[in-house]
Amino acid sequence: MTLDGPRLPAAAGKADSLVIFVHGYGANGDDLIGLAPFWQRALPNTAFAAPNAPQPCDGNPMGYQWFPITKLDPAETWKGVQDAASHLDGFITQELERAGLDESRLVLVGFSQGTMMSLHCGLRRATPPAAILGYSGALAGSDHLDQAIAKPPIFLIHGDQDPMIPVDAMFKAASALSQGGYGVQWHVSPGVGHSIGEDGLAIGGKFVTDALAGRLQAS
């Protein structure tokens, strides 16, 4: 299956970098592509793309899912990201080829289930992406990090009032990644639920900008 979704071309002609948004459970590409205009002023040469996940969502017929979620069971989540990985990997490769770019000019930005997918795929690309930014998510298969081969800079952002995926999931992910030798930063957005706060949007935008400007170091 070939994924598709909304795109926003670079504001200043030919793109020299690419941001791929990976949406959460029950949403679609339109849900995150709306972040692009907030970052585009600082990233005029960046193209944005946001694929719709491969499956209709069990819990929301109007949206999509990367994999089914019946409960936040680690074994179920690990199987889910593995099953869906080929779809997102294919889209990443397709969009890089479309833009004539390589992974060094790519940033993956995930939300919730999309953060799980971005971490899973981004850490297993043959060439590391420039960075991975994850909102309101978790790390699937933390005990399988020995299978990962790429070590890009990572930033995790989470609201402290998240009822869907508690902020503790971010701390567990950051701890596992740090112990695995990954350079990971994190930020807690006070008073924010399962969403992206204004602080998270600004901090995430600076991280993406710094990554594409070469101001971050990989692990």
C-alpha positions in Angstrom: 0.0 0.0 0.0 1.3 3.5 -0.9 0.4 6.1 1.6 -0.7 9.6 0.7 -1.7 12.8 2.5 -1.5 16.6 2.5 1.7 18.4 1.6 2.9 21.9 1.8 5.7 22.9 -0.6 8.7 25.0 0.5 7.9 28.7 0.6 11.1 29.7 -1.1 11.3 27.6 -4.2 13.0 24.2 -4.3 13.1 22.4 -1.0 16.4 21.7 0.7 14.9 19.8 3.6 11.8 17.8 4.5 9.6 17.5 7.6 7.3 14.5 7.7 4.4 14.7 10.3 3.2 11.3 11.6 -0.3 11.7 13.1 -1.9 9.9 16.0 -4.6 7.3 16.5 -7.9 8.3 15.0 -6.6 11.4 13.2 -5.2 12.0 9.7 -2.6 14.0 7.9 -4.6 17.2 8.0 -4.4 17.1 11.8 -0.7 17.9 11.8 0.0 19.6 8.5 -1.6 22.6 10.1 1.6 23.0 12.2 3.7 23.7 9.1 2.7 27.4 8.7 3.8 28.1 12.2 7.3 26.9 11.4 7.6 27.9 7.8 8.8 31.4 8.5 11.9 30.0 10.1 12.1 27.2 7.5 11.3 28.8 4.1 13.3 26.1 2.2 11.5 23.1 3.9 8.8 21.0 2.4 6.2 19.4 4.7 4.2 16.2 4.2 1.7 14.3 6.4 0.6 10.8 5.4 -2.6 9.3 6.4 -2.0 6.0 8.2 -2.8 2.8 6.3 -5.8 1.6 8.3 -9.3 3.1 8.9 -9.5 3.7 12.7 -11.5 1.2 14.7 -12.4 3.9 17.2 -13.1 6.8 14.8 -14.4 6.0 11.3 -13.4 9.5 10.1 -9.8 8.9 11.0 -6.9 6.5 10.5 -4.7 4.3 12.7 -1.2 3.0 12.3 -2.3 0.0 14.2 -5.2 -1.0 16.5 -5.2 0.0 20.1 -7.3 -1.9 22.6 -5.2 -1.0 25.6 -1.7 0.3 26.2 -0.2 -3.1 26.4 3.6 -3.1 25.6 3.5 -6.4 23.6 0.5 -5.2 21.5 2.2 -1.8 20.9 5.5 -3.4 19.9 3.7 -5.7 17.4 1.7 -2.8 16.1 4.7 -0.6 15.2 6.5 -3.6 13.6 3.4 -4.3 11.4 3.0 -0.7 10.4 6.7 0.2 9.9 7.0 -0.8 6.2 4.2 1.6 5.3 5.8 4.6 7.0 9.3 3.6 5.7 7.9 3.4 2.2 6.4 6.9 2.5 9.7 8.3 3.9 11.7 6.9 1.0 9.1 8.0 -1.5 9.0 11.6 -0.3 12.8 11.9 0.0 13.1 10.7 -3.6 10.4 13.1 -4.7 12.3 16.0 -3.2 15.7 14.8 -4.3 17.0 14.7 -0.7 18.5 12.2 1.7 17.9 11.4 5.3 20.3 14.0 6.5 17.8 16.6 5.5 14.8 14.9 7.0 13.0 15.5 10.4 10.3 13.2 11.6 7.6 14.8 13.8 5.2 12.5 15.5 2.2 12.9 17.8 0.9 10.1 20.1 0.9 6.9 18.1 2.8 8.8 15.4 5.6 9.4 18.0 5.8 5.7 18.5 6.0 5.2 14.7 8.6 8.0 14.2 10.9 6.6 16.9 10.6 3.1 15.7 11.2 3.8 12.0 13.6 6.8 12.5 15.9 4.8 14.7 16.1 2.0 12.1 16.8 3.9 8.9 20.1 2.9 7.3 21.0 6.6 7.3 19.9 8.6 10.4 17.4 11.5 9.9 18.5 14.9 11.0 16.2 14.6 14.1 13.1 13.1 15.6 10.5 15.2 17.5 7.8 13.4 19.4 4.8 14.9 21.1 2.5 13.1 23.6 3.9 9.7 22.8 5.8 6.7 24.0 8.7 4.4 23.0 7.5 1.0 21.8 9.8 -1.9 22.5 12.3 -0.2 24.7 13.9 -3.6 25.3 14.5 -3.9 21.6 16.7 -0.8 21.2 19.6 -3.0 20.4 18.0 -3.5 17.0 18.2 0.2 16.2 21.0 1.4 14.0 20.5 5.2 13.8 21.1 7.7 16.6 19.7 11.1 15.6 19.0 13.9 18.0 15.6 13.3 19.7 13.3 15.7 21.5 10.2 14.5 23.4 7.4 16.9 24.5 4.5 16.0 26.7 1.7 17.6 28.6 1.5 17.0 32.3 -2.3 16.7 32.2 -2.4 14.1 29.4 -5.2 11.6 30.2 -4.5 9.4 27.2 -0.8 8.7 27.5 0.4 9.9 30.9 3.5 12.0 31.0 5.3 9.2 32.8 5.5 7.5 29.3 7.7 10.3 28.1 10.1 10.0 31.2 10.3 6.2 30.6 11.1 6.7 26.9 13.7 9.4 27.6 15.3 7.2 30.3 15.5 4.1 28.0 16.8 6.2 25.1 19.4 7.8 27.3 20.6 4.5 28.7 20.8 3.2 25.1 23.3 6.0 24.2 20.9 8.4 22.5 21.0 12.1 22.8 17.5 12.9 24.0 16.0 16.1 25.3 12.6 16.5 26.8 10.1 19.2 27.9 6.9 19.0 30.0 4.1 21.4 29.0 2.3 22.5 32.2 -1.5 22.3 32.1 -1.5 20.6 28.7 -3.5 17.5 28.0 -3.2 15.1 25.0 -2.4 17.9 22.6 0.4 20.4 21.7 0.6 23.5 23.8 1.9 26.9 22.6 5.2 26.3 24.4 5.6 22.8 22.8 4.9 24.3 19.4 7.6 27.0 19.8 10.2 24.7 21.5 9.6 22.0 18.9 9.9 24.5 16.0 13.3 25.7 17.3 14.5 22.1 17.6 13.5 21.3 14.0 15.1 24.6 12.8 18.3 23.9 14.7 18.4 20.3 13.4 18.1 21.4 9.8 20.6 24.2 10.3 23.2 21.6 11.6 23.3 23.0 15.1 22.6 19.7 16.7 24.9 16.8 17.2 23.9 13.1 16.7 24.7 10.7 19.5 
